[in-house]
Amino acid sequence: MRQVAIFRHNLFKVSEPFIAQQAEALQRYRPVYLGRLRFGTAPAGAESLAIADLARRPLLAAGRQIVSASPLPYLRLLGNRHPALIHAHFGVEGVYALPLAQRLGVPLVTSFHGFDATLSTAGLLRNPGWIRYALGRRGLARRGQLFLCASAFLRNKVLALGFPPERTRVHYMGVDLATITPRWPEEEEPIILHVARLEPVKGSATLIRAFALMAAAHPAARLVIIGDGQLRGTLEQEARATGLRDRIDFIGAKPHPEVLGWMRRAAVLVIPSVRTGSGREEGLGMVMLEAAAHGVPVIGSRVGGIPEGIDDGQTGYLVPERDPAALAARLHSLLADPALRHRLGMAGRAKMEAQFDLTRQIARLETLYDSVIGERG
């Protein structure tokens, strides 16, 4: 079985279960995870290698690698392992993985997920860890073998950055429909669910304001916000200002299985993302796909790749960004009509089966792996 190096600087982040989920679903390739630091627990039985393992002061070692971009620590970690290719998740990782792929003489596949295709160059340069990506993106476009985009929206963004059309493809990550089954109607509770890192692009404040507009009509409804981030304090203040703080639950970041448990209980999931001043937009939104796989209707903003996961009026609703009144109206219509929720939810499940099934997407991914290895010779 060929080995693929799954390259992500910060391994196993709670907000990125989709990376390991995709890797662990591979059938003909065996993953080895390669990065600087671990931010969570590796999948059971998985092989993970981190620069942190090589140093007494892991953060210092990681910082040195950010500056140097040397492939030597990764070569040392790999030892006598020789992966058939490297799959870097996020464009930033692609730039750092390129020298390693060249030293190993193997193809480099890079997946784009969101900020790496939409954030302005000025925005990238404000983050020390992303400066090399901003400066090295053209080199990646020339020398990388394959570029996978999590949505058609992102592909258009990546092409505008100068990446070659013939090597840039849309590849949806996929949802594990074998383990995520439609929930039973009796599992549903009057919960409006929001799962996100609490940062500007996620538009969480719009949802809090929308909840305040429709809460009186649905006294049993609660807003549950899963996630953490720089805006948590500000959002909690916003919740208090509505006078509904006792009906808005901030429960922090949770492990993926627990998030899926909340989805089974939710009446609706909301992904109210926005375009930020720095150009950042939602690439697609895996939580949206997972909620739909449970048969939960989804309301999303009409921005970024979100419309690729929601058929407006058929599987959920699309609303203008930063429009609490429009969002409140859609929330009201769903909470008031159980039959509508069920109809949209089941249509969402059917859409996942047709377009986003993980098993089918993994088969396509492995065929792409085969092709780049064959082209490399």
Buried (B, 14 or more C-beta within 10 A) or exposed (E): EBBBBBBBBBBBBBBBBBBBBBBBBBEEBBBBBBBBBBBBEBBEEBEBBBBBBEBEEBEEBBBBBBEEBEBEBBBEBBEEBEBBBBBBBBBBBBBBBBBBBEEBEBBBBBBBBBBBBBBBBEBBBEEEBBBBBBEBBEEBBEBBBBBBBBBBBBBBBBBEBEBEEEBBBBBBBBBBBEEBEBBEEEBBBBBBBBBBBBBBBBBBBBBBBBBBBBBEEBEEBBBBBBBBBEBBEEBBEBBEEBEBBEBBBBEEBBEBEEBBEBBBBBBBBBBBBBBBEBBBBBBBBBBBBBBBBBBBBBBBBBBBBBBBBBBEEEBBBBBEBBBBEBBBBBBBBBBEEEEEBBBBBBBBBBBBBEBBBBEBBBBEBBEBBBEBBEEBE
